[in-house]
């Protein structure tokens, strides 16, 4: 199919938007792997929606047309055989049978397509009937409710007592490992949904970004033509308060699956009924078909779905998963797609389907983080303590096979403890005698050094998962938690020193209350479910030896020591996606360097070079609305080079302070200053405060800092925006000190007056001395090309800078300036976004930069006055 001219865009598209949609349409049709770059503010999301959904609808129509044409061809062949009175009737009849089989197959495909189209209307009728019936029943229940209240209450009380008895009787039995546990999958729910239907999977990093996508989708004509299902984890969808209160996602999954698990027992019917009542979820099944109909007939985000599910008293998590089969567009967060086991258990089948990954600029890093695991000595010791107590408690009822596998797990844990300098009798707070630096191991060397190479890790992990050992150990820990806490002998103090210590504790009690509370919750979580993270770490040992490394770091105490698995080859987790999907699109505002995605992701995952296509478009913002300058020196002529050696230089800090004061005097409204790290932001802020520079800045701008807590981000941004909209005279706006790669460098908009100038101080190179970074660079040099490590190091810096720059301009009428403070940027101009390079100037003197900024804002002020 050739790309069409009309994409049902909600308004006349810009030429670059039209070009984007045509190239996207062509990429999907040819089944390519696309890398699409469209600067923020160019309507990227709308272009993706209209381009992909237009192709999807056209593809369905083309499928039906092709099937109809093929059927017509077979009819003609069959008629031709009948018309030709050949003597060999046996051959003719055989040929007709073959044709009829093909016709039946085609008819089946056509019926499937037609039924899927008709399903949406059937769901609408189902909803209509349900709500009409509910309306009729409403009045009946209104009068019947009061009469039945007392009976229900009595029944509820009796049932509660019965459940408690049943629960007490069966809790021990539920904690014991059984051979039957190991013979079945962890959950009946995890049956893979087989579907050859072409779907569109849209993937983004956060649920808020998926909610924005839904908002944009509602603006288009396609909203009434397709069925959309937003997938999310149980953390977002669970409406069972008891389960959701567990907080840890792995524990929530375990407990939910346990509630859904069917019980098979030979007990009396009465006991079976009690057990079922005590272990089932009140929201399953509930009105699952009605909620599915709601999801598939109207565009809704996660919050809408949860709200409706509470009204219907049915689980939204399972309803959305069951709805995938009838959906045309499925919205998923990164983990649900990029993590294979999650993808399978969620019922996602990428065969013949389209995958679009938005905000893909950090995709490689996201895959690496997702599959990297850190386990501490505290985790291992708590897990070993749990397991030892568990084995001792149930040693008389465990089967020989389970005893063997539990012993193997205990053996592994003891060996891991030994690596960190402890023994099976150690406590987390025990000091490590010989503290060594971080050591690096390949997976093969680690298993040999740890002396666990004789254990079959595959079988051991399979046993942990299928026996539901994590759930059973957690249940045991909750019941006997007092026996599982590490306790050291306490020597009772007497006399004056004891009295003074009591007073000291009393005075400090209120100060430490909040931090202690959070710490206690964290400690409790580590005590009750350490096997979750231990299992994740053991799973990493199944990785190909060349694709990962393990770092062992000793702490001052055994509990502080840690072992970290680092994934070096993210492509290994992307190869299945490339093989299964019809087409894969990576989209983002800044995808440079594109070569990184080609070499380290697509080609390393086994893709053919001819299948990879790229597209990059300019910004919709006019050239005159953006000014970018690289400033090589400050007001006194001191050169800017914010490398590691110079960051403590007080003369350089003074020069930076003078520069910021001058920028504040010229730039109206909001200024965002990005600094290389949190430590440097702290250093600079203290210096500016001590030197009196902050006081001078405060006469022009209200001063704000990026908060350390994520929960405070919105609060700070609101105050920052308020100070810009309603400045206190003589101030004319606000300045916000932020960190490159921090909470404000990605995903947030500083449009219009919120970001009239973005200042990037220095070049945020990662720590070259980091063992993880050095190993990553070494791996790239050996497996991609000899210079790949150095390129990766440069790219890590410039990608972070480009994300900061992208915060400034967000729509066609916006305008802003970008100031890069470091002479080294003069050699990195090609690594900056194309739309930035249009107006880029390298200023050797501070005066030239000030003059350019002043002229820019003077011109903007004149334009604004003339418009008014």
N, C-alpha and C positions, 0 to 999 in steps of 0.2 A: 504493500500500500504506500502511495505517495503521501507526504504530509499535506493536510488540507490548509485552506486559507483561513477558515473560520474555526475558532476554538471556544466559542461561547464565553469569552472573557467578560467579566461584569462591567467593564468600561473599555473604551477604545485603547488597546494596548500600545505601549511604546514600541518602536521598531526593535529594540533589543529584547523585549519580552516576547515579541512574535518570533524572532530569530531563535530564542531559547526554546520555545515550545516546538518549533519545527524540527530542530536538531534532536530534541528529546524524543519526539514522536518517531523519528527515523531510527534512533538508537534502539528503541523498544521493538520496533518492527524487525530490525535486523538481528536482534538478540545479542547486542553488544554489551561491553562493560564500559560504562561512561563515567567520566570525571567532569562534572559541570560546576563552573565557578561563576557566581553572579553576586556582585557586591551587595551588602546589606542596604536596603532602601530601594532596590530595583524591582521589588515585587516578586522575589524568587519563589516564595511559597505558592502564590496564586498561579505563577507560570508552571510550577510542578503539577499542581492540582489539575489545571485545565489541559495541559499537554498530555498527562498520563491517562486521565479519565476519558478524554476524547479518543485516545488510542484504544483503551479497554473496550469502549462501546463499539467502536469500528471493528475491532478484532472479533467480538461476539457476532456481529452482523455478518462479517466475512466468513466466519466458521459455519453459520447456518446456510449461507449462500453456497459455500463450497460443498457442503453435505448434500444440499438439494441438487446441485449440478452433477455430483458423483452418482446420486440415485438415478437421475435422468439418463446418464450414460449407461448405467447397468440395465435400465429398462430397454434402451435401444439395442443393447447387445443381446438381451434375452429374446426380444422380438425378432431380431435378425436370425437367431438360431431356429426359431419356430418357422420363419418364412422359408428358410433354406431346408428343403426336404432331403436332407442327406441320408444316405443309406446306413451310415454308422450311427444308429439311434442311441447306442450305449454311450458313446463319446459325447453326443449332443446333450443327453440327459445329465451326464456327469458335469458338463460345463454349466448347465442351468442350475444344478444344485449349488455349485460354487458361487454363482452369481447371487442366488437367493440368500446364501449365508452372509455375503458381503452387504446385501441390501438390508438384512435384519440388523447387522452391526451398525450400519449408518443410521437406520431408523431409531435404534436405541440411543445413539449419540444425539440425534435431533430431539427425541422425546425428553432427554435429560436437560438439554438447553432450554427447551420450551417450559418444562416443569419448574426450572430454577427461576425463570422470568415470572411465572405465574405465582410462585410462592409468596412474593411480596404482597400481592393482592389478597392471597389467602390469609396471611398473617393479619392484614388490616381487618378483614371480615371477622377473624377470630377475636381480635381486640374489641371490635364493636359488639359482638355477641356477649363477650365476657362482661363488659361494663354495663350493658343493658340488663343482664341477669343480676349483676351485683346491685343495681339500682332497685330492682324488684325485691331483692332479699333484705335490703337495708332497713325498711320499715318493720319487717318481721323480727329481725334481730334486735331492733330498738326496744321492742316490748318484751321479747323473750329473754333478753340479757339480764334484767333485774331479777327475774324469777330463778334464774340458774346460778346466780352469783354465789349464794351460800353453798349450794351443792358442789360448785367448782372449787370453792375454797377448801371445803372438807376433803374433797377428792385429792386436791393438790397437796394438802398436809399429809394425808395418808400415803400418797405416792412418794412424797419426799422422804418419809420415814422408811418406806420400802426400798427406795433407791439407795438410801444410806446403808441399809443392811446389806443389800446386794453388792454395793460398792466395796464395803469393808470385807465381805466374804471373798470377793474376786480380785482385789487389788494385788495380792501376792501372786496369784495365778497369772495375772496379766504381765507381771514383771519377769517371769521365768521364760528363758529362751526355749523354743520348741522346734523340732525338726520341720514341722509343717510351715513355720515362718520362713524357712530358707527355701522352700520349694515354690513359693509364689512371689509375684512381683510385689513391690512395696505398696502398691495401691491399685485398686481396680480401675481407678480413674485414668491411668496412664496408658490407655489404649490409643494407639496412633490412628488418627483420622486419615484414611486414604482418600485422596481426591486428586483427579487429574485436571480439574477445572482451573483456568488461569485466574489468579487473584493478584491484587496489588497490595503489597506489604509496605507500609510507610513507617520508617523507624527514625526516632530521634532520641536525644540523650535523656530528657526529663519529661515528666508528665505535663508540666506547664507548657512546654514547647508543643506537645501533642494537642493540648487544649487550644493553643493559638492556631494550630493547623485546622482544627474543627471550626474555629471562629471564621477563618478565611474560607473554608469549604462552604459554610452557610451562605456566603455572599454570592456564590455561583449558582448557575442553573442546574448543575450536576447534583446538587443536594437532594433534589426530588427524584433523581433517576437511579441512585445506587444505594446499596445497603452497606452501612459502616459499622464495624465492631472495634471498640477501643479495648485492647487487652491491658491488664495490669496484674501486679502480684497480689497475693492475699493481704499484704500489708495495706494496700490501697482499697481492696474490695471487701475484705471480711467485715461482716456486720454482727458477728458473734462477739459481744463485748469481752467475754471471758478469754476467748482465743486471742483477740487483738491486743489485749493487755500484756501479752507475753513479750511484745516488742521485737525480739530477735526473729528475723525472717525465717531462719532455718528451723527454729523451734515452732513457730507458727505453722509452717508447712507440715512438720511432723505431727503436731497435735491435730491439725485439720484432717490429715490423711487417716489418722487413727480413728477419728469420729466417723469417717466415711467407710472405714473398713468393715466388711461383712463378717459377722461372727459365725463360726461353725463349731458347734459343740454338741455333745451327747447328753447334756443335762436335761432335767425335766423341763417341760414347756413353761412352767411357772418361773423357774430360774432364768430361762432364756429370755423371757419377756422382761424380767427385771433388768438383766444385763443390757439388753437393747435400749431400754429407757435410759439407763445410766450413761451410755456411751454415744448416743446419736446426737447429731446437731439439729436444733429446732428449726433451722432455716433450710433443711434439705428433706425431701425435694421441694416442698412448697409449690408456689405457682411458677415453676420454671418455664413452661411453655408460654405463659403470658408475658413474662419478663423478656424472653427471647423475641417474642413478637414486637414488643416495645422497642427493643434494641435495633431490630432489623428493618423497622418501618419509619424510624425517625433518627435524625442525626443528633447524637448526644455525647457529651464528654463523660469522664469518670464520675464526677460529682452528680451529674444528672442520673446516671445509672444507679448509683448508690442510693440516692433519694427515692427513686422509684422502687428499688428492691426492698427498702425498709417499709414502704407502704404495702407492698405485696407480701412481705415477710418471707422472702426467698433469697437464696444466695446469688449475688451478682457475679462472683468469681467463676462458678461453674456454668452459669447461664451464658456468659460471654464466650467461654471456651466451646460450649456446645453450638454457639451461633456462628463459629468460624466457617463451618461447612457451607452455610448459605450466604456468607458475606462476599462482597466484591472488593471491598477495601478494608484492610485490617491495620489498625494503628498499634504499634508496639514500641516499648522502650528498648534501648540497646541490648540489655542482658537477655531479653527473651529471644532475640535473633542470634546474637553473636556467641552465646553459650549453648553448645550443641544439646546437652542433656535437658536444659530448660526449654529449648526449642521443641524437642521431641515430646516432652511431657506436657507442653502447652497445646499440642495438637497442630503445630505449624508445619505444613508440608510445602516446601518451596518448589517442588517439581512443576515445571512449565509456568511458573509464576514470575512476577516482577518484584524486585526488592529495591526500594529507594531509601538510602541512608542520608538523612539531612544532618547538617552541622557536623560534617564528616572530617573536618580539618584535623581533629585529634583522634581519628579512628584507630590508628596503629597503637597509640598510647593507651587508648581505652581497652583494646583487646589484651594488651600486656598486663594492665592493672587488674582486669577481670580474672585473669588466670594466674596471677602471682599471689602467693600465700606466705604469711609470716606467722610462725608458731613460737611461743615463748616457753621458757622453762616452767613458768607458773602453770601454763596450760597442761604441759606434759605431766607434771607432778600431781596436779589435781585429777587428771584422767587416770593415772596409774593408781592413785589412792581409791578412787571410785571403783575401778575395775577389780582391785584386790578385795575390797570389802564385799562387792557383788558376788565374786566367785566363792568367797568363804561362806556367804549367806546361803547360796543355793547349790553348793557343791554336791549335795546328796541327790538332787533332782535333775541336774544337767546331764545331757547325753554325752557319750564319749567324743562324738564329733564336735559338739559345741565346746567341750572342755579343751580339746586340742586347739581349736581356732582362737578361743579366748586366751589360751596360754601363749599362742603365737603373737597375739596383739600385746600382751603383757611383756613379752620378750622384746618386741620392737620398742616399746615405751622405755624399758630399762636401758636399752642401748642408746636411745636419744638423750636420756637424762645423763648418761655417762659422758656423752660428747660435750655437754655443757658444764661438766666438772662435778657432777653429783652422783649419788647412788639412789637406789630405790627407797632408802630410809631418810633421804634428805628432806629438808623443808625449803620452801621458796626463798626464805630470808637468810639461808645459810650462805656464808661468804665463800667465794671461789678463791682457792689458794693461788694457783698459777693463771693469772689473767693474761690472755693472749689477744692479739689483734684479730681483725676479721679474716677468716680463711675462705677461700673459694674452692668449690668442688664441681666436677662434672657429676651427673646423676650416677653414672657407673662407679666413679671413685667414691662418692658419698656412701653408697650402699655397701661398698667393700670396707671403707673406713669405719662405718657404723656397725659392721658385722651383721647386717640384716639381708645380705645377698642370698642367703639360703631360704628366705621366706618368699613364698609366692604372693606378691603384693596384689595381683589381680584377684586371686581367690579370697584373700583377706578382706579387701574392699567390698567384694561381692557379698561376703558373709555379713559384714557390718550393715550394708544397705538392706539386704533381703530379710535379715533377722530383726530389723528395726531396733538394733542394739542402742542407738542414740536415744530413742524414745524410752526404752526400758531403763537405761542408766539414769536418764533424767528423772523418771518416775521414782526410781530407787533413791536418788539424791534428795528429792523433795520430801520423801517420807522419813529418811534417816539422815537429814542434813547435819545434825549435831555431831554425828559420829564421823562425818567425812571432812570436817574442818580441821586444818592443821593447827595443833595447839602446842605451845611451848610451856614448860614449867614456869610458874610465876613465883618469884620469891617475895614474900610479904615484907614490906618495909615498915619499920616502927620508929617512934620517936619524933623529934622536931622536923627532920628531913621529910618524913612521910606527911606531916601536917602541912609543911610549906608546899610540897608537891601537889597536895589536894587543892590548896588555894589557887595554885598556878593553873591547874586543869580547869577549875571552876571559872576563872577569868577568861580562859581561852575558848571555853565551850561554845559560846554564842558565835564567835568569829568563825569557828571551823564547822559550824552546823551544816551549812548548805553543801560545802565541798565534801564533807564526810558522808552525807546522805548519798550524793552521786557516786562516790567511791564505793560505798557499801553495796549499792545496786550493781555496779560493775563487778565487784568481787563476787557477789552472789551468782551473777551470770556465769562467771568463769568457773565457779565451783560446780554449778548444776549441769552445764552443757559443754565441757571442754572437748568432748569427742567429735563435735561438729568440725572444729578447726583442725583437729588432728587428722580426721578423715580427709579433709581437703588437702592437707599437706601430703599425706600418703598417696593421694590420687596423682599429684604432680610427678611422682616417681614413675608413673606409667608413660610419661612424655618421652619422645625421641631424645636420646642422649645429647645430640648436637644442638637441640633447640632450647635448652634451658640450663641454668646453673643454680647451685645452692650456696648461699653465703651463711657461714656460721660465725656469730658474734658473741663473745663471752661478756657477761656483765659482772658487776661487782658482787652480785648475789646470783645464785642458780636461777631464781625466778626471773631475773632481768635478762638473762641470756636468751638469744633468739636464733632461729634458723629460718632463712627466707629463700623461697624459690622464686627465681626471676625468669620469666619467659623472654627469650631472645628472638624468637621467630613467630610473630603474630599470624603470619600467612598460613601456618599449619592449622589454625582454627577457622580459616576462611576458605580453604580449598573445597570443602563439601558444599558450601554456599555457591561457589562459582560453578561447580559441576551440576548442581540441581536446578538453579534458577535459570529462567529463560534469558533474563537480563538483570544486571545490577548497576544501579546508578549511585555514585557518590556525589553529593551536592553540598556546597558551602559558600559562604561569602568570600573567603580567601582560601583557596586550595593549593596555592603555591607553597612549596615546590611540588609540582605535579609529578615530577620524576620519582619522588619518594613513594607515591601510591602505585606507580607503574612497576618499579623495581622490587620494592619490599613487600607489596601486597599481591597485586594481580599476577605478575610473572613468577614470583616465588611460590604462589599457590597453584601454579600449573596452567595458567591461562595462556592462550596463544596471542602473540603480539598483535596480529591483525584484528583481533576481537576488541582491542582497547581503543576507545575514541575519547577525545577531549573537546571541551567547549568552554570558552571564557568570553564574557561580555564586559563592555565598559559600564561606567556608572551613569545613571540617569541624571545625576546632578551636573549642571552646567560647569564648565571649566572655571568660570569666574567666581563660583561659589565655594571654592576650596583653595587654600594656600598652604603649601608645605615647605618648610625650610629646615635644613640641617645646619645647626649652629656649632661652629668649631671652637669658638672662644667666648669668654664672658666680657663684661663691661670694661675690665682693666686689661684685657688682652690675654689673660691666663687661658691656656688651651684646655679644652674639655676632653678628658680621657678618664672615664669613671671605671677603670679596671680595678681588680682586687687590691693591687698594691696602693692605689691612690685614694681609695674610699675613706680612709681615716685622715686624709690630708685636710687640715683645718682651712688652709688658704683656698682650696677647691670648694669646700663647704661654704665659705664666705662668698665666693664668687657665684655659687649657685643661688645663695640667698639674695644677692643683688639682682641677679637675672630674674628671679621670680617676682621681686618687687616691681621691676620695670614692666614685666608682662602684665601684672595686676593693674598697673596704671594705664595700660593701653587697651586691654581686652575687656569688653563689657560682660555682664552677667556671669556665667559659670566657667570655671577653669578646672580641669581634671589633670593632676600631676601623677604620672605613673613612675614608681621607683623600682629598682631591680629586685629588692627582697624586703621582707618584714624587718630584718635586723638593720638594714640601711635606712628604712623609713624611720625606725626608732632613733637611730643615730642622728639623722638629719633633723628630725623634729626637736630633739633635745638641744642640738647646737643652735638652731634658729631661735629657740626659746631663750637660751642663755645669752645669745648675742643681741637680743632685742629686735631681730628681724621679724619675728611673728607679730610683734606689736605694730610695726610699720605696715605689714601686710593686712593686719586687722582693721586699719583705717579705711582700706578699700574693699576688702572681702571678709565675709564670715568664714571662719576656718573650721574644716571638718576633716576627720581621719577615718580610713577604712577600719571598721570594727573587727576585733579578733573573733567574735562570736557570730556565727551565721544568722542567729535569731535576731541580731541587732541591725542587720543590713538594711531592711526596709525602714526601720525607724530613722537611721542616719540619712538615708536617701530622701525621706519625706522632709526632714529638717533642712537638708541641703536645697531641695526644690523650693521650700517655703522662703528661705533666705534670698533666693534669686528672684522669686516672684514679688516678694514684699521686703525689699532691702531696707535696713535701718540706716538713715542718713548719718554720715556722708558716704556710707558704703554703696557700692553699685552692683553687688552680687555676692558670690561665694567661691571658695576654692576647696577642692577635695583632694587630699593626699591618699593615693591608692598604691597597690602593689601589682606589678606585672605577674600574670598568672594567678592572681588572688581572686577574691569574691566578686570584684567589680570589673574585672578585665574581660569577662565573657558573659554573653547572654543578657546584659543590661543595656538599656538605651540612654544615651546622653544627648537626646535630640534637642534642636532649637537652642533656647537659652541655657539649658542644662550643660551644654558642652560647646561653647564658642571657641574654646582652645583646648587641645590635648597636648600635654607636654610629656615626653618620654625621656627620662634621665638615665643616661648610660645604656649599655647593651646587656640584657639579662641572660648572659651565658650560664648554663648549668655548671655545677662544681666539677671541674675536670679531674679532680682528685678522687671523686666518688668511685669506689670499686665497681658498682653496678654500671655506671656510665662507661668506664674503661673497658669492661667486659663486652658491653653492647657494641662499642666502636670496634673492638677486636673482631667480634663475630661478623659485623658488616664488612670489614676489610677482607675477611677470609671467605665469605659466602656470597657477597654481592659484587664488589670490585675493590681494588686496593685503596681507593680514595673515599670509599663510602662512609667510613667512620668519621672522617673530618667534615664531610658534607653534612652528615647527620647532626654533628655538633653545631655547625653554623645554622642549620635549618631550625634547630630547637630554639635558638635565640630569636631568629627573625619571624618565626611563626607566632611567637608570643607577642612580639612588637606589633605585628600586623593585626592581631586580635584587639589590641589596645586602640590602634588607629581606627579600626572599624566601628568603635563606639560613637564616633563624633557625628557623622552625617547619616540621617535615617530616612529622608524623603526628598523629593525633587526640589522643594522650595527651601530646604535647609542650607545652612552655610556654616563653615567652621575653618579653623586653622590647626595645623599640626606642627609642633616644634620638636625636633629631635636633637637633644643635647649630648653630643659626643662626636668628636672629629672622625671616629672610625666609621660612622654611617656613610661618609662620602665614598667609601669603597664598597658599600652594600646597596647601592641605589637600585640595582636590578632585582634585588630580593624583595623590594617593596611592591605593593599592589599597583597594577597598571594605572588605575584612576588617580592614584597619588602622584605617580611619576609625571603626569601631565603638567603640573604646576610646581614641580620640585626645583628648589634652588639651594645651592650650597653657599652659605654665608661665612666668609672667612673672618669678618669683623662683626661685632655685636651691633654697631650702628646701622649696618645695612639691614639686619634682621628687624630691628626696631622700626626702621623706616618702612619696610615692607608691610609689617603688621599694622602700623598706624594708617597707612594708605588703604589697606584692605578694609578696615572697619570704618574709615571715613567714607569710602565709596558705598559700603553697605548702608550706612546711616543716611546718605543722600538718596539712595534708591528707596529706602523705607519711607523717607519724608515725602518723596514725590508720589509714591503709591498712595499715601494717606491723603 
